[in-house]
Amino acid sequence: MMLFTSIYWIVDGFFISNFAGSNEFAGVNLIFPIIMIVACVGFMFGAGGAALVGKRLGEGDVDKANKTFSLITYTTFIIGIVLSIAFFFLVRPIAEGFAKINSVHTTERMIDAATMYGRIMIGGVSLYIMQGYFHPFFSVNEKSFTGFLFTLVSGLTNMLLDYLLIGVGHFGVIGAASASLTGMFISSVGPYLYFRFNKHNLIRLGMPFWRPKDILKSMTNGSSEFITNASGNIVNIIFNIQLLKFIGEDGVSAYGIIAYVSFIFFSLFLGYTVGIAPLVAYNHGSGNREELSNILSKSLLIIAGTGVTMSLLSYLFARPLAMIFVSNYPDLLELTVHAMRVISICYFFAGFAIFGSSFFTSLNNGLISAIISFCRTLIFQIIFVFTLPLIFGVDGIWLSLLFSDALTMIISLTFIFIKRNKYGYTFVNPWKKYSLS
């Protein structure tokens, strides 16, 4: 699901950059972090709620798990509606605010594109919130493939409409936003109907019970996911400000391309952690420490191997990947290729940081999970994005990603090691066969 979601976001970027123009592409990338910050509510309640529901399933209380699932679902949707209304009127002032920071390197066309795209997307952001919310519950329901099918249909619809509205109809950013919202409608309303009316589900939506502490627990459990995504987008905003200062709109476009490509690589880590989160939560709830140790040991090896592979692929295929978006802009192409190669090794470090945060969320330890996420984004990346350019120039902006992920990896592995006695896991032979009888 995560991998395919990343692919259809990239298709959006492809059509905007190749059929709408570089100004429109820069405008979309300028305002997109604001949309993502609002949408992070869905990731927070989804990850935190799935950990809580999975734990209660592990404890054998199915009725309580269903009522908790229902309460968190309806709460998330109501919050999404409120945020959609509140932020709709803030899009233009935000876009103009970014422009005023360095007016030499911005154009009115870019601001208009950012405003139009942002207002359409924010208007339907509750759909985006629910799309992200339902993802982890398919794993809890032991129906991950069903979740993938919803994502597949949503993504194919988005890509087809991108072609029709942007490539054929030349509706630019209006077409891109409309295509995205149509896909989100499928992957939010569809899962709601599935969990509400399918009687064969492990978990179902029904009448909730009013337990405010369950809402609070879901928020604290998922706080790391909120911090990871929200602060990550805050950092994106700061990156864009720095890039406007040092390079101009080409810098924002280059960073947008890197974000699209990175989304594919990071989606492998994110998808894996979302997939195993219910396993960790269930075995934690049932007290099966042997299997918890088995999951941890295998995961660390898988993360390491995947990280090495992705770093190599990013370096070797930087040019072909960049050419998908900017083959008609030679200077922008060279800037993007160079930046992609500078940050390529960060994928190895990032995998451990993402896994560490998700692992502690699944153990219902939202505090440690949030610390890991907070260090990776708001602390390390912001410090490095302002300090490293003073030493390395423009390359310092790209190197800040590498430095922050490396330090966060150390923190994540340290927490995993020192908390081994509390949760009862050990670092065992990952290929040893265990009997679950």
N, C-alpha and C positions, 0 to 999 in steps of 0.2 A: 504493500500500500504506500509506504513512504517513498520508495524508489519511483513508483509510477507517478505519484503526486509531484515529485521533483521534476519529472520529465515534462509533464504538461505545463508547469510554470515556465519551463525553458522554452516551450513552443510559443507561449505568450511573448516572451522576450524576443524570440526570433522574428515573429511577424511585426512587432512594433519597431524593432531596429531596422528591418529591411524594407518595410512597406510604409511606415509612418514617418520615419526620419530620426536623426540623432538627437534633435532637440526634444522630441516627444519621448524618446527612450530615456534621456536624462531626466525629464520631468517625472516620468513614472517611477524611476529609481529614487528620485528625491523624496517623493511622498509615500512610497510603499512602506518604509519602516514605521510610519505612523499607523497605517492600517494594520500592520502586523502586531504592533504593541496592543491595540485594542483586541485583536483576535487571540492574543495570548491567554485571555480568560478561559477560552475553550481548552487549551493545552493544560492549564492549571487544574481545572476541575476534572478533566478527563484522566490525567495521570494520577492525581490525588484520589479521585473517586474510585478508579479502577483498583488501586492498591487497597483501599478500605473494603470495597466489595469483595475482592479476591481473598482478603484475610478472613472475612466472615464466611465465605464459602468453605475455606479451609477449616474453620471452626465448626462447620456442619449446620449453620443457621441460614438456610436458604431464604426463608421468609423475610428475615431481617435484611439480608443482602438485597433482595428485590425492592423492599421499601426504601432502603438507603439509595439504591440506584435511581429510583423514581424521584425522590426528593432532590437529589443533586442535578438530575436532568432538567427538571422544570425550573429550578433556581438558576441554572446556567442560561437557559433561554430568556428568562425575564431580564437578567442582567445584560444580556446581549442587546435586547431591544432598547433599554435605557441608554447604553453606551452609544448605540447607533444614532439616536436622536441628539445626544449631547455633542458628539464630535462632528456631525454633519456641517454645522455652522462654523467650525474652526479650521476647516481645510484650507480655505483661501488665506486667512491670516498666517497660518503656519507656513504655507508656500512662500508668501511675500516676506515673512521673517527670515527664511533661509536666504532669499535673494538679497536682502539688505545687508547680510553679513559680508558679502563681497559682490557688490553690484557690477563690478567690472566684468566678472566672468559669468553672468547670468543674463538671460534674455526673457522678454515678455512672453514669447512663444512657449518657452519651457515652463514658465509659471502657469500659463493658461492650461497647458497639458496636464500639469500636476494637479491643478484644481479640479478639472473635469473628471479625470480618472479617480481622484481621491473621493469626490462627492458621490459618485456612482457606487464605488466599492464600500465606502462607509455606510451608505444607505442600506446596503444589504449585508453588513458585517455580522449580523446575528446568524446568518447562514454559514459564514466562514467559521464563526465560533463553534457552532454545533458540528460542523464537519470535523474539526480538530478534536472536539469532545468525544465523539462516538468511536474514533479509531481504536483506542486501547480496550474498549469494552467488547469488541469482537474477539480479542484474544482471551479475555476473561470468560466469554461465552463459549470458548473452544471452537469458534467458527471464523478463524482468521481469513480463510479463503473467501467466505461470504463477504467479509469486509473489503477484500481486494476487488471482488466483482463490482461492488458499489463504486469504488474508486476508479475502476477501469471504465465503467459506463460514463461516469462523471468526466473523467479525463478525455475520453474520446469525443464526448459532446463538446467539451471546451475547445479541443483542437479543431474539430470540424467547424465550429462557429468562428474560431480565429481565422480560418481560411476564408470563410464566406464573408465575414464582416470586415476583416482587415485586408486580406489579400485580394478579394474580388470586389467587395463593396466600398473599400477605402474609407471606412468610418474611423480609422485611427484608434486613439485611446478610448473613445466611446465604445467601439466594437470590442476592444480587448476587455474592458470592464464588464460589458454585457455578457460576453462569452464566459468569463470567469464566474459571474454570479449564477448563470444558468447551470454550470457544472456543480457549483456549490449547493444549489437547490436540490439536485439529485442526490448528492452525498450527505445531505443533512436530513431532508424530509424522508428519503428512502429508509435510512437506518431507524428513524423514529417509528415508522410504520412497521418495520421488521421486528423491533423489540416490543412493540405494543401489541401486535396481533398474532405473532407466531407462537403457538402453544408449545412447541417442541424446544424452545430455548432453555438454556440453563438459567439465565436471568431474564426477567421480563419487566416491562414498564407497566405500572398500575397505579393504585392509590398509594401515595407516599404517607409516611407519618412525620409529624413535625418534630424534628430533633435538630435544633440549631447547632449543637456541638458536632453533628455529622458534617454539616456544611463547613464549619470551622476546621474540622479535622481534614476534610478534603482540600481545603485551601492551604493548610499548613503542609500536608503531604505533597501537594503539587506546587508548592511555592518555588521550589527549585526550577521546575519547568517554566513557571511564569517568569522568574528572574532570568533564566537562560534566554528565553525568547524575547522578553521585553527589554532587558538590558542589552541583549545582543543588537536589537534594533535601535536602541539609544546610541549604542556604539556606532552603528551604521550611519546614524545622523551626524555624529561627530566626525566620522571618517569623511563623509561628504563635505562637511564644512572645511576640514583640513585640505581635502583634494581640490575644492574650489579655490582655496587660498594658494596652493602650490602649483596647480596645473590648470584648473578651469573645468568647463563642462566635460571635456574629454576624460578627466580624472573620475568624475561621477559615472560616466558611461563605462569606463574600464572596471571600476569597482562593481558596477551592476552586473557586468559579464562574469566577473569572478564569483559574485554571489550566486548567479544561476548555476555555474559549473560546480561550485562548492556544495550547493544544495544536493546535487546528485551524489557526491561522495559522502557528505554527512548523512544523507538519507539512509545509507547502508547501516551506519552506526545507530541512527535513531530508530530505524525499523527493527533492528535486532534487539535493542533495549526495550522497545515497546512490546515486542514479541515474547521476551523472556520475563518481563515484569510480573505477569500473573503467576508464572512458575515460582519465582522467588517469593512473592507474597503468599502463595498457597502453602509452600513448604515451610515458610516461616510461621504461618498460622497453625499448621498441623504439627510443628515441632520436629520435622524430618531434617535433622541437621546433616545427615550423610548426603542426602540428595542436594541440599543447599550448597554444600562444599563442592559437590560434583559440578553443579551449574556454574559456580564461581570460577573454578579452575579451567574448565573448558572455555568459558567466556573470555578470560584473560588471554589465552592462546589465540582464540579466533580474532579478537580485537587487534592483537599485535600483528598477526599475519595479514589481516585486511589493511591495516594502516600502512605497512611497508609496500604492499601492492598498489594502493591508491597514491602514495607519494611518488612512486616511479611512474605510474600512468599520467599523473598530473604534469610531471616534468617533461616526459617524452612527447605527450600529445597536446602540449600547451598551444601550439600554433594551429593545428586543425580545429581544436575546440573554439579558439578565439575567432577563427574565420567563419564559423557558423553565424556569428552576429555582425562582424565588422569587416568583411572582406573588401568592401568598397571604400574603406577609410584607412589608408596605409599607416599614417602616424598613430592613429588610435590602435590599430592592430599591433604595432610593435610595442607600444606602451603596455597593452594588455598581456601580450606573450611574456614580456619581461617580468611583469608583476606576478603572473601565475607561476612562473618558475621560481621566483624568490620565495613564495609562500608554500611551495609544494610539500615540503617536509612536515608542515604543520599538521597534515592529515594523520600522521602516525601518532603524534602527541594528543590530538583532539579526541581520538577514539577512546582513550583511557579516561579523559575528563568527562565525556558524555556518559560512558558506562558507569563511572563512579557515582555521578549524580543520580542516575536512574536506579542504581542498585540500592542506595540508601532510601530513595523514595519508596521502593518496593518493600523495604523493611519497615516502612512507616516511620522513618526517622527524617522528617522534613527539614530539621535544623541543619544536619550535616550536609544533606543534599543541597540546601540553599547556600550554605557556605561555599561549597565547591563551585556552584554556578556563579555566585556573586564574585568570587575571586577571579574566575575566568574572564568575565565580561566587565562589569562595572569598575573593578579595581585595576586588574592588570592591563587590560586593553586600553582603558582610558589613560592610565599613566604612561604607557609605552607610546601611544599614538601622539602624545604631545611632546615626549622627551626624545624619542629616537630620531624624529626628523631633524632635531637640532644637531645630531651627530652624523646621521647617514643621509640627510636630505630626504627626497621623495621616497627612497627605498626604506627609510625608517618607518613610513606608514605601513608598508607591506610587512616589514619585519616585526611589527608590533603583534601581528597575529601569531607568528611563530613563537615569540618569546612568551606570550601569555598562555598559549596552550602547553608549552613545555613545563612551565611552573605549575600549572593546574594539574598536569599529569602526576607530578611529584606529590602534590597535596592529596589527590584522589587515592593513590596507592598507599600513602601513609595512613589515611583514615581506614582503608580496607584492612590494613595490617593491624592497627592498634585496637580495632573493634571486633577482632576475631573471637575473643573470649566471650564478649557480651552476647553475640548472636550464635555462637557455637559452631561456626564454619571453620574449616581448615583448608590448607593448600595441599590437595591430594594429587595423586596420579590421575590426570583427567581422562585417561583412556581405560582406567580400571572399570570392570563391569560390576554393577551393583544389583543386588536383588532387592526389589521393592515389595516383596511379599512379607 
